[in-house]
Amino acid sequence: MSFTTGGLFRFESIILAELYLETGDWDRVRKRVMADNLLQARTRSSLVRTTREIVKRLQALNEEELSYLEAAGEREQRYMLWVAVCRTYPFIAEFARDVMRERFLGSSGELGKHDFESFFNNKSDWHPELENITTLTRNKLRTVLFNIMREADLLSSKNVILGALLHPEIIRIMNANSPGDILFFPVSDADVKHMKS
């Protein structure tokens, strides 16, 4: 539940992915980012926090996926970063699969505050520690999650779910590395079957 830092971080993630592909070492990436303030953060604490968050997410991708992220077009970069976010945060992965995708397949095709609240309440039945999260933090989590989905081109500014237009190469990479990741996207069941074949 520690995803309250920033959004999708597309530009920053590309910088760090390129550095990792050059060095093959996340510690060297961190040191270089800190030494040269490559993310152009205003404060050192902000730079530390943002770098830590991006590295955590990018470590969820393997080298083939990082190479694809670096070379892909903007939409595919956003989708690959969405995969990284979902792999890093099971809460987001389950929300994407169980709420966003289901709403997309259903009649409404929209996401609202009540969808997040209902999901959160259901999760707190299984994870009592979620009951310790304040209303303020809960609202921030929802705001950040919805912003990330917007930045990933999966949600409109009016909270309408946007069907994913997955490039064949990202489908191939997901099928090769983690076929279930396709369910993080708003795509139809027929498309899922077609993509997995």
N, C-alpha and C positions, 0 to 999 in steps of 0.2 A: 504494500500500500504506500510505497515511498515514491510515487510517480508525480509528486506535486511540483517538481522542478521543470519549468519550461514547457515546451511543446514537442513537436516532432524533431526539431533540430536538423533539418535537411542540409543546409549549407555547412554547418559545423560538423555533421557526421561525415560528409564527403571529405573534408579536410583530414579528419582523424583516420578514416578508412584508407586514404591515400598514404598517409604516414605509416600506418601499420603494414600496408602492402610493400612499402619500401624497406621497412626495418624488421618486420616479423616479430616485434617485441612491444607489448602494450606499455611496459614500464618506460621504455625509451620514448614512446609516443607521449605519455603523460609529461615526462621531463621536458620534452621539446615544446609542448603546448604551454607549459608553465613558464619556461625560460623566455619564450618569444611572445607570450600572450597572443597566440595564434587565433584565439576566439574573440579577441578584442573586448574582453570583459572590463568593466569599469573598476571592479575591485578584485582583489586576490581571492577573497572568499567566494565570490560569484564564479570566478574562473575555476576554482577547485571543485565547487559543487557541480557546475555544468560539465566539466571534463569527466568527473566521476560518473555522472549519469549517462553521458554518451558512450563512454568506454564500456560500461555495464551492458548497455543495449547492443553495441556492436560485437561484443564478445559472444552474443547469442547467435551470431552468423558465422558460418565457416568461410574458409578462404575463397572458395568459388562464389559464394554469395556476396562477399565483400568486393570481389573483382567485378561482379555484375553490378553491384551498387555504384561503384566508381564510374563505370562505363555507360550505364543505362541512361535513357531519357528521363526527364523530370518526373513524369507520372510513375514510371517503374521504380525510380528511386524512392518516391513516396510510399509505394506499395511495399518495397523491400524493408523500409524502415518501420512500417506498420507491423510486418512480420516480426522484426526484432523487438518491438515494443511488446507484442503479444507473447513472445517466447520469454521475455524478461519478467513480465507480470501476469501470472496465471489469472488474477482477477480480471484484467482487461481481456485476456484470451477468452475466458468464459463469457464475459459480457458480449464480446464480438460474436461468438458462436451461438450463444443461447438467447441473446436479446436482439442485437442489431440484425443478424442474419435472419432470425425468425420474423422480425417485424418487416424486413424486406420481402420475405416470402409471403407474408400475410397481407391483409387488405389495407392496413394503414400506411405502411411504408415510411413512417415517421418515428422519430425518437423524442421523448420528452423527459422532463424531470421525474415524472412518476415512474417511467421505465427504470431509471437508475435507482430510485428509492426502493422500488419493489425488489429489484435484483439484490441490492445491498441488504435489505431486510431478510431476504431468503438466505443469503450467505451468512448473515450473523446468527441464524439458527444453527448452522453447522460450525461456525467459528465465533464463539462467545467473545473473543478478544476484540472483535469489531465493534462491540457495544461500547468499548472505551473510547472510540473515536468521537470527537466533539462534532456538533452540528456544523460549526465553521469549517473544520477540516473536511467533513463529508461533502459540503458544498464546493469546496476547492477541488476535491478529487473529481467531482462531476464536471466542473467547469474545465479542468485541465483535460480530462478524458474526451469531452466533446470537442475541445479545441484541437486535440491531436487527431481525432477522426476527420475534422474539417481540413486540417493541413494535409492529411493523407488522401484527400479527395474522395472520402467515403460518406460525408455528411455535408449537406448544404448549409448556408447561413440561416435558413429557416428550419433546420433539423429534419430535412427530408433525406432519407438514405439514398445514396447514389450507387447504382450498380457498378461493380468493378469491371473495368475493361482490361483484363489481364493479357499481356503480351505472351505469345507462345514460349518465349525463352524463360520468362519467370515461372510459367507453369511447369516447364521441363525441370527447372532447378528445384522447385518445391516438390515435385513428384520424386526426384532423385534423392532429396535430403530429408524431407518431412512431409509426406503426402497429406496429412491431416491439416496442414497449415492453410490449405485452400478454404477451409471452413471459417477462417478469420475474416473472409470477404463476403460482401453481399452479392452472391451469385446463386442462380437457380440450381435445384437438385439435378436437373438435366445437364446443366453446364458442368457441374461437379463430376458427374459420371463420364461425360465426354472428355474432360480435362485429365481424368485419372486413367483413361484408356490409351 
